[in-house]
Amino acid sequence: MMKKLPVLLTPYIKTRYPYRKLKICRRCNHFTVLGDAKCPACSHSALQSVEKRAASMLLRSMWKDWLIVLLIMLAGVAMSESTMHSVLCAAGGLLLLALLWTIQRRSKFALLHVQLEQLFKKEASTLCAGLVHDREEAIKVFETGDKPLAYEMLREIGALVHTDQLRIEQILLLQSFVLRKDMDLMLDPLLMDHFNPDLVEYIGELAKIRRDLLKENAFRYILLHEAQILKMEHGESILTGVAGAAVRMKRYITLYPHLMLRYACKLPKDRFLRLYRIIQSSPTANAGPLYEEVMNIYNEKYKWDEDFQRVSK
């Protein structure tokens, strides 16, 4: 059995949009999510956020529009046959400039996103190459033995690269650590469509220390692959732990009653007590197979338990 490492992980900084993790080099156009100051490709301190690059592109585009309006205005003034015509052309040009500036200012956020899309489309191959390079750097760090840093690097890349291979690499590293409640852990970004025993083991660990990370996607994944999980060495224990995590919220009990039905009898006392309380407090739960199962377990194991008697009162 592999000995797990006690580690400290740097808290993960979330961004509203994943692309905000990206930086691009002003000198060599290399993309990275790992560089802070120096470019990993050319080693120059020339990294800037992609939003800043897009903002520069947008400003140049705005200047071009203003210049075109100015040229039209000047051409109109130059070809005017009278002072009145010159004044009208100048006034019309200034009005058009003011209108253009107002439209650009009000739609700046949308225009910035258009520039970002154009940047990513134009530099698609360079962007992919940069992210591949980032993963190679993470693998090199792993090979030096610095597993925590390698995981943190893969975690950053995972914000933009959604492949099962990258998810598996992160899960395997996490499974080599001693996981603690105070760690900045995640689950939803690591979920896959197919069955993966390492992912299931990781979910089982989280069911013990971070039940709050198990949400609807995790419960659906577990139910979808329940038959295969039961074939694992500790499969039934993992499923029981997941059922115990589901009783954290009444909503999950309502959405996944069959999970409760199958594993309620194996829940530890504190988790079953919570399930019993929720069932007892729900006016619509006094019927159906789950209510009957909970009451049967209660009568068999906990009828004379003081904690349960207080709930009954």
C-alpha positions, 0 to 999 in steps of 0.5 A: 500500500502506497504511503500517503504524504502530508502536504500543504496546498496553496488555496486555489484562486477562482476567477469568474471566467477561466480565461482570466487565468491565461497570460500571453507574452508580449515578446514571443506570443506564448500562452501560459496559465503558470507564469507569474512574471517571466515567460516560460518560453523566452524567460523575459518579464513580458507576460500580460493578461489576455484581457489586457492584450484584448483591451490594447487591440480594442483601443487600436480598433477604436482609434482607427474608427475615430481616425476614419471619422476625422478624415471624413470630416476633414475631407468634407471641410476641405471640399466645402464651397462656403464657410457655412458648409465647412461649419456644418461639416465640422459640426457633423463630424464632431457630433459623429465622433461624440456619438461613436465615443458614446456607443463604444463606451456603453458597449465596451464590455461586449466589444472586449469579449469580441476582441478576446474571441478574435484573439483566441481564434487567431492564436488557437494553435499557439494557445494549445501549444502553450497549454501543452507546454504547461502540462509538460512543465508540471510533469517535469516538476512531478518527476523531481518529486514535488508532488504538491506543486505538480498538482497545483500546476495541473489544477491551474491548467485544468481550469482551461483544459477539460480532458479526462487524462488531466483529471486522472492525473490530478486525482492520482496526485490527490490520492497520494496525499493525506487529505484534510478538511482544511484543504482547498479541495474540489470535486465537480471539475474532476468528474468524468463520464466513464467509471474510474475507480480512482475517482470513486476512491477520491469521492469516498475520501471526500464523503468522510472529510468534505461532504459539502463538496458532494453535490448533484453531479457527484450523486448522479455519477455514483448512482450511474456506476453503482454496480461497478462500485459494488465490485470494488474492494471497499465499494459498499463502504464508499456508497454508504459514505456517499449516502451519508453525505446525501443526508446533509440536505433534504433536497438530496434525500428527495432527489435520490431516495433509492440511494437512501433506501439501499444504504440507510441500514448501513449508515452510522448513527449520526447520519441515520439520526439526521435522516430520521429527523428529516423524514420525521419533520417532512409532512409529505414523507409519511408514506412511501418505501423510504419512510417505511425503511427508515421506520423499520431501521428505527424500530430495530436499532434505535427505538430506545435510543435517547437521541431518537426519543428526543426527536420523537417527542 
